[in-house]
Amino acid sequence: MTKVMYKAEVFAEGDCFVGYCRELDVSSFGDTSEDAKASLQEAVELFLEGCEHLGTLDDVLAESGFDRCGDTWKLRERITEDRIAVLE
């Protein structure tokens, strides 16, 4: 069984909470932040199962910034992560 360690972001949007995995571009929502995280977990699992069914799981994860360590895929370590504003 393959294990994927991903980063989950949760933010408020209107009256609900959104769970988002930026690297896989998968999102879901819930009434609470915990609901959004649980819903995101299910959405990510379904996405990965679909990729596995299509035979593209390894390629999708590698192209999305994950490295394989045995049976576990982990996000590549970021050297920097900055917030940058552009004014026009």
C-alpha positions as CSV (number, residue, x, y, z in Angstrom):
1,M,0.0,0.0,0.0
2,T,1.3,3.4,-1.0
3,K,1.2,6.2,1.6
4,V,1.1,9.9,0.5
5,M,2.0,12.7,2.9
6,Y,0.4,15.9,1.7
7,K,-0.1,19.4,3.0
8,A,-3.7,20.4,3.8
9,E,-4.8,24.1,3.9
10,V,-8.1,25.1,5.4
11,F,-9.6,28.6,5.0
12,A,-13.0,30.2,5.5
13,E,-15.0,31.1,2.5
14,G,-18.4,32.6,3.2
15,D,-20.3,30.4,5.6
16,C,-18.2,27.3,5.1
17,F,-14.6,26.1,5.3
18,V,-12.5,24.9,2.4
19,G,-9.9,22.2,2.6
20,Y,-7.3,22.5,-0.2
21,C,-4.2,20.5,-1.3
22,R,-2.3,22.9,-3.5
23,E,0.2,20.4,-4.9
24,L,-2.6,18.1,-6.2
25,D,-5.1,20.9,-6.9
26,V,-7.8,19.0,-4.9
27,S,-10.3,20.8,-2.7
28,S,-13.4,20.1,-0.7
29,F,-15.5,21.9,1.9
30,G,-17.4,21.5,5.2
31,D,-19.3,23.3,7.8
32,T,-16.3,23.3,10.2
33,S,-12.6,23.3,9.7
34,E,-12.5,19.6,10.9
35,D,-15.3,18.7,8.4
36,A,-13.3,20.4,5.6
37,K,-10.2,18.4,6.5
38,A,-12.1,15.1,6.6
39,S,-13.8,16.0,3.3
40,L,-10.4,16.9,1.8
41,Q,-9.0,13.6,3.0
42,E,-11.8,11.7,1.1
43,A,-11.3,13.8,-2.0
44,V,-7.6,13.2,-2.1
45,E,-8.0,9.5,-1.6
46,L,-10.5,9.4,-4.5
47,F,-8.2,11.4,-6.7
48,L,-5.2,9.1,-5.9
49,E,-7.3,6.0,-6.5
50,G,-8.4,7.4,-9.9
51,C,-4.7,8.0,-10.8
52,E,-3.8,4.5,-9.6
53,H,-6.6,3.0,-11.7
54,L,-5.3,4.9,-14.8
55,G,-1.7,3.9,-14.1
56,T,-0.6,7.5,-13.7
57,L,-0.1,7.7,-9.9
58,D,3.7,7.8,-9.9
59,D,3.9,10.3,-12.7
60,V,1.2,12.6,-11.1
61,L,2.9,12.6,-7.7
62,A,6.4,13.2,-9.2
63,E,5.2,16.0,-11.3
64,S,3.3,17.5,-8.4
65,G,6.4,17.9,-6.2
66,F,6.5,14.6,-4.3
67,D,9.5,12.3,-3.8
68,R,9.2,8.6,-3.1
69,C,10.9,7.1,0.0
70,G,10.1,3.4,-0.1
71,D,6.3,3.0,0.1
72,T,5.8,6.7,1.1
73,W,5.5,9.8,-1.1
74,K,6.5,13.0,0.7
75,L,6.5,16.6,-0.5
76,R,9.9,17.8,-1.6
77,E,11.5,20.1,1.0
78,R,11.1,23.7,0.0
79,I,14.3,25.8,0.1
80,T,12.2,29.0,0.5
81,E,8.5,29.9,0.6
82,D,7.8,33.6,0.4
83,R,4.7,35.7,0.0
84,I,5.2,38.3,-2.7
85,A,2.9,41.1,-3.7
86,V,2.8,42.6,-7.2
87,L,1.3,46.0,-7.6
88,E,0.2,47.3,-11.0
